Amino acid sequence: MLRTRSAAGAAAVLTVAAGLGVRSAATGVVAKYAGDALYTVLVLALVVLVAPRLRPWAAAGWALGISWAVELFQLTGVPAALAAHPVVGTPARLVLGTSFNTPDLFWYGVGAAAGWAVLSRPWRRRRRERQSLGTVS
């Protein structure tokens, strides 16, 4: 579990770096929607950090659900009000966003699918290894 948590922590840091890189290198919808997908990848890394034994599909599902919940929360106006606050404005804007955008829901799904694909590969390999040893039916 320590190795999984360490990898998830490293993935979170790399995802933030990738997001900052995309923001500095791209503009417009490319930067926005890449940022949306990377947001969910970051949430997925944090889910794995907290619950390293979750299966890849469950971790990706949690990440997608959290991302969608945050996006839908924007419909209440609370995130926009928090973003305007002088003390918590910037962190609130980065974590919660400010305004609902329907296409974001799709791009969160892209991020969850990409994260699932990355998580599934070593998970499937370990499962095959256990099966070959006769420890899994």
ZIFEN-V669000 format. One record per residue. N is the residue number from 0. RES is the residue in one small letter. SS is DSSP state (H for helix, E for strand, L for the rest). PHI is phi in whole degrees, -180 to 180 (* if undefined). OMEGA is omega in whole degrees, -180 to 180 (none if undefined). Layout:
BEGIN
N,RES,SS,PHI,OMEGA ; N,RES,SS,PHI,OMEGA
END
This chain:
BEGIN
0,m,L,*,179 ; 1,l,H,-62,179 ; 2,r,H,-65,179 ; 3,t,H,-64,180 ; 4,r,H,-65,178 ; 5,s,H,-63,178 ; 6,a,H,-64,179 ; 7,a,H,-65,177 ; 8,g,H,-64,177 ; 9,a,H,-64,179 ; 10,a,H,-63,178 ; 11,a,H,-63,180 ; 12,v,H,-64,179 ; 13,l,H,-64,179 ; 14,t,H,-66,177 ; 15,v,H,-62,179 ; 16,a,H,-62,178 ; 17,a,H,-64,178 ; 18,g,H,-62,178 ; 19,l,H,-66,178 ; 20,g,H,-65,179 ; 21,v,H,-63,-180 ; 22,r,H,-63,-178 ; 23,s,H,-84,-176 ; 24,a,H,-98,-175 ; 25,a,L,-120,178 ; 26,t,L,-137,174 ; 27,g,H,63,-174 ; 28,v,H,-67,178 ; 29,v,H,-61,-180 ; 30,a,H,-65,-177 ; 31,k,H,-65,-175 ; 32,y,H,-76,172 ; 33,a,H,-64,177 ; 34,g,H,-62,177 ; 35,d,H,-62,-180 ; 36,a,H,-63,180 ; 37,l,H,-67,176 ; 38,y,H,-58,-180 ; 39,t,H,-70,175 ; 40,v,H,-61,177 ; 41,l,H,-63,178 ; 42,v,H,-60,178 ; 43,l,H,-62,178 ; 44,a,H,-61,179 ; 45,l,H,-69,176 ; 46,v,H,-62,179 ; 47,v,H,-66,177 ; 48,l,H,-61,-179 ; 49,v,H,-80,-175 ; 50,a,L,-131,-173 ; 51,p,L,-68,-179 ; 52,r,L,-91,178 ; 53,l,L,-63,173 ; 54,r,L,-69,-177 ; 55,p,H,-54,-178 ; 56,w,H,-66,180 ; 57,a,H,-70,179 ; 58,a,H,-63,179 ; 59,a,H,-65,177 ; 60,g,H,-64,176 ; 61,w,H,-62,-179 ; 62,a,H,-61,179 ; 63,l,H,-65,179 ; 64,g,H,-62,178 ; 65,i,H,-65,180 ; 66,s,H,-62,178 ; 67,w,H,-63,180 ; 68,a,H,-62,178 ; 69,v,H,-64,180 ; 70,e,H,-63,179 ; 71,l,H,-67,177 ; 72,f,H,-61,179 ; 73,q,H,-63,178 ; 74,l,H,-65,-179 ; 75,t,H,-78,-176 ; 76,g,L,87,-180 ; 77,v,H,-63,179 ; 78,p,H,-59,178 ; 79,a,H,-65,178 ; 80,a,H,-66,178 ; 81,l,H,-65,180 ; 82,a,H,-63,180 ; 83,a,L,-84,-179 ; 84,h,L,-71,-176 ; 85,p,L,-66,-177 ; 86,v,L,-93,-175 ; 87,v,L,-100,-173 ; 88,g,H,-55,-176 ; 89,t,H,-66,178 ; 90,p,H,-61,179 ; 91,a,H,-63,180 ; 92,r,H,-64,-179 ; 93,l,H,-68,-176 ; 94,v,H,-85,-172 ; 95,l,H,-105,-175 ; 96,g,L,73,-179 ; 97,t,L,-133,-175 ; 98,s,L,-139,-179 ; 99,f,L,-69,177 ; 100,n,L,-142,-175 ; 101,t,H,-53,-180 ; 102,p,H,-60,178 ; 103,d,H,-58,-179 ; 104,l,H,-59,177 ; 105,f,H,-64,-176 ; 106,w,H,-69,172 ; 107,y,H,-64,176 ; 108,g,H,-63,176 ; 109,v,H,-61,179 ; 110,g,H,-64,179 ; 111,a,H,-65,179 ; 112,a,H,-66,179 ; 113,a,H,-65,178 ; 114,g,H,-63,177 ; 115,w,H,-60,-179 ; 116,a,H,-62,179 ; 117,v,H,-68,180 ; 118,l,H,-67,-174 ; 119,s,H,-69,-175 ; 120,r,H,-59,179 ; 121,p,H,-68,180 ; 122,w,H,-65,179 ; 123,r,H,-66,180 ; 124,r,H,-63,179 ; 125,r,H,-64,179 ; 126,r,H,-65,177 ; 127,r,H,-62,179 ; 128,e,H,-63,178 ; 129,r,H,-66,179 ; 130,q,H,-64,180 ; 131,s,H,-67,176 ; 132,l,L,-85,179 ; 133,g,L,81,-179 ; 134,t,L,-94,178 ; 135,v,L,-128,180 ; 136,s,L,-88,none
END
